[in-house]
């Protein structure tokens, strides 16, 4: 007999992170609302009082029995936190859904996106024990790559713009906010998180003393995109830059396509794989995408310098999109 949902334990590992909080909120609005939630995280944030399922809850440190009797474990913390604790979660027998990027590209860890299998001609197998959910920029880039495959895609390059919520979490948001006020009042800057000025500045790297490494995030992004695509497809060339914004992922891309393709055909191909193509008067942005689960894309623009060259601009909520995908996967595993 299947265990009732209200008796199933769900562990959110990395519960104090912004992504962990977003996931918990969505789980509480889903069919899992009555589940037995357990919140765990790094030792430094253990003891923080929060709530789960409408009841007071305390975030616990990870211990040997943290994942005991769990039906599902979601990893929403840093890649390093996931790496340290993933084996303990697997030994519990629980299903594991990893959102940290740590397991992206591992042969034994399938990457999952809603309805993406329809376009890759690969069958989803839910009998596995561990799954990966890619980040919002990885999903934007992977879906765009699949959409353009039917239009004789020659090459694709993409640049993703990283908000501070994806880089430094709550501490990063607080540092950007503080730096903004300090710069406007001509005060010296605090740089404890990024070791660099992140307010009013675009960067391809943070300071050498920072624990946040854009290059490491870029490598994870590359693995995530690669893991989404069929093995025979060439992965796009990628770059990741810091954007001085709090939330929301934006991506710009340039594609070399069949010169016979027009904007309507390209937009239709993108809509088929899951994009919401917006009109010129409602261009995607990190602000417009906030609290949305849609993947927003501007009408493709041709480059007048060369036939068959097209530019793309897309946006998505960097927290809500992967969290919503993780909930959908959990629901699929119940079927």
N, C-alpha and C positions, 0 to 999 in steps of 0.2 A: 504494500500500500504506500502511495506517495506521501511524503511528509507534508502536512498543511503549511501554507505559506507563512502563517503567523508563528509557526514553530521553527522556521528555518533561520539559522544564524547567518547574518551578513556582516563581514568585517571590512571596514574601510581603513586601509593601511596608508597613512599619510593624511589623516583626517583633518589636521589643522591647516593644510594647504588650501589655497583658493579653489583648486580643482576638486579637492576632497569635500569642501563645503558645498560646492555646486552640485556634485554628485549626490551627496546626502539629501539635499533639498529636492532633487528630482526623484530620488528613490522614495521619499516620503509622499510624493504626489502620484506615485505609480501603484501598480498592483502589489508591490513589495512593502507598502506603507506599514503593515502590521508585523513585519518581520522583526526578529531579535537582532538589533544592531549592536555591534561592538566597534569602538573607535580606538585605534592605536596609532602611534606616531613616534617620532624621535624622542629620546630621553629628555631633551631640553624643553619640550612643550608638554610633557606628561603632567597631568594634574590640572590642566586647563578645563574649566567647567563650561559645558555647552549643552546641547539638547539633541535628542534623537527620538524620533517617533512621538514627539510631543512631551517627552519625559526628560528630566535632567540627566545629563550623562557627563562622565569625566573621561578625557582622553588618557589612555593608559600607555605605558611604554611596551615595546614588544618583548614578550617573554616566551619561554618554551611552550606554554599552553595557550598563547594568544589566539591561535587559529583552531584550537580544538573544537570539534563539532560544528565547524563552519560549513555551510553549503556553498557560499560564494565569498571570495576575497577579491576586493578591488584595490590595486596599488595606484595611489594618486600622488605620492610624494616625489622626491627627487630620484633620478636614476640610481644614485649611490645607495639610497635607502632601499630601493627595490632589490638591488643586487645583493645586499646584505641579508635580506629576509625572505627572498622568493623561495628558497629551498625549504625553509621551515613551513611556509604556507603549502607548498606542494606535498610535503610529508603528511599533512593533516587529511589529505584526500579531498580537499575542497576544490571546486572549480576556481581558477584564477583568471582575472581579467586585468591586464596591466596597461595603464595609461601613461606611464612615465617615459616611455621610449627606450628603456633599458633593454628590452627583449626584441626590439625591432630587427628583423632580418634573420633571426635564429630559425634554422631549418625546421625545428620541431614546434615552433610557435606560429600558428597561422594568424595573419593580420585580417581583421574583419571590418567592413563598412556596410551600412545598410544598402541592399540591392546592388552592391558592386559586383557580386559574383555573376549577375546577369550579363555584364559587359566583358568580363574576363574569361567567360566560358569555363570557370572552375567551380566545382561543387563544394559547398560548405559542409564540413563534417563536424557535427556537434558532440562527437564522442571523445574529443580531446579533453585534456585537463587544464590547458592554459592557452590563453588567447591574448592578442595585442590589439589595442585600439590606437590608431595613429592620431597625431595632433591635428588641429584645424588647418594649419598651412600645408601639411602633408596631404590631407584629404583634398584640399583645393587643387593642389598641383597634380596629384594622381588622377583625379577625375578629369581635369583639363587635358591631360596627356591621353587618356582613354577616349575622350570626345574627339580629339583631333586625329586619332589613328585612321579613321575612315576617310580622312581628307588628304591622304598622301603626305602625312607629316614627315618633313625632312629633318628638322631639328627644333628643339624647344629649349629656351633658357628662361629661368624664373628667379625672381628676387622676392624673398619673404621679409616682411618688416615685423620685428619682434617687439611687442609691448613689454613694459617693465613687469607686468603681472606674470608673464611667462618666464621672465628671467629671474627676478628676485622675490616674487610672491609679495606678501604683505609688506615686508621690509623694503622691497624695491619700490613699491607704490609710495610708501612713506618718504623714502629718500627723494624720489622725483618731486613729490609735493613740497618737501622742505627746500630742495634746491631751487624750485621755481620761485618761492617766496624770498629766498636769500639773494638770488640774482636781481630780482625786482627792487630789493631794498639795499643793494650794493653791499651785502654781507659776504663773509668768506663761506665757502661751500663745505657741507658735510659730504664725505665720500666713502662712508664705511662699507656700503654694500658693493658699489660698482668701481670704486677707486678711480672715478672719472666723472666729468660733468655729463650727466644724462639729460638734463633739462635743456630744451631749445637746441639740441644737438643730435645729429645723425652720426652713428659710429659703426665701424666694422669689427671693433674689439673693445673690451673694457680694460681698466688699468691692470697692471701686472699683479697687484696685491689682492685683486678681487677673486672671490671664489666662484663667481659667475663667468663662464667662458663661452663666448659666442661661437668659437670654433668647435667646441664640444657639442653645442646645440645644433650647429650646422651638420656635423657628422651624424647625429641622431636623425635629423630631418632627411638627410640623404638615404639613410637606411630605411626609414619609414616609407618614403616614396618608392624606393626600390622594392620593398616587401609587398606593396600594394599591386604592382604591375606584373603582368605575365613575364616569365623568364626570357622569352624571345624578344621582348620590347626593349629598346634603348631607353635608359633613364635620362631625364632632362638634366641639363647643367644647372646647378643651384647656387644661390648665394643667400646669406642671411645677414640682415642689418638691424641694428638697434634703432627703433623709432621712439621719440620722446612723448609717448602716449601711455595711458594707464592700462587700457583694455582693448581687445580687438585685434585680429590678425588681418593684414592686407597683403596681397600678392600682386606683383606685376609680372607679365610674361610676354615673350616675343616668340612667335612661331613662324616657320617657313612651311607653307602649304602649297597644295596644287593651285597654280595661278587661276584656274577656272572657278575656284571656290568663291562664293560671295558671302556678304555679311549675314544674309538670311540663313543660308545653309550652315554656316559655322555656328550661329546662335542656336539653331535647331539641334545640332549635334550636341551642343553643350547642355541644352535643356534636357535632352534624353538621358544624360548621365547624372542628372540631379541638380543642376544649377537653376537658380531663379534669375533669368536675364532681365535686367531692369532698363527702363527708358533713360534717355539722356538727362531728364530733369530730376531723376532720383538715383544718382550715381551711388554705387556702394561705398561705404566708409566704415571705419571702426565704430563710429557713433551709430550709424544706421543699423549695423548688424548686432548691436548690443541686445542681449536677452532673446535673440532669435536663434532658431536651429537651422535656418535656411542658409544655403551657400549662394551668396549674391555675386552676380557678374554683370559688368557693363556690356553694352552692345560692342562686339569686337570692332576695332578700328584698323583700317588698312594703312600701311606705311607708304607714302607717295614716292619714296625713293627707289622702291623695288617691288615688282609685281610678286604677289604671293606671300608677302611679309605682313603679319598681323600682330597687333598689340592687344593685350588683355589686362583687365583690372578687376580684381575680386576681393571680397571681404567676408569674414565670418567671426562669430564670437569665439574667442580662443578657449573659453572655459565651458560654455554651454554646449557647443557642438560635440566635443569628445565625450562629455558627461552624458549627454542624451544618447549618443551612440552606444555607450557602455550599458545603459539601462535597456536599450533595444536588444542588445546581444543577450543580456541576462534573461529577458523575456523569451527570446528565441530558444535559449537552452532549456526552457521549461516545456517547450512544445513536445 
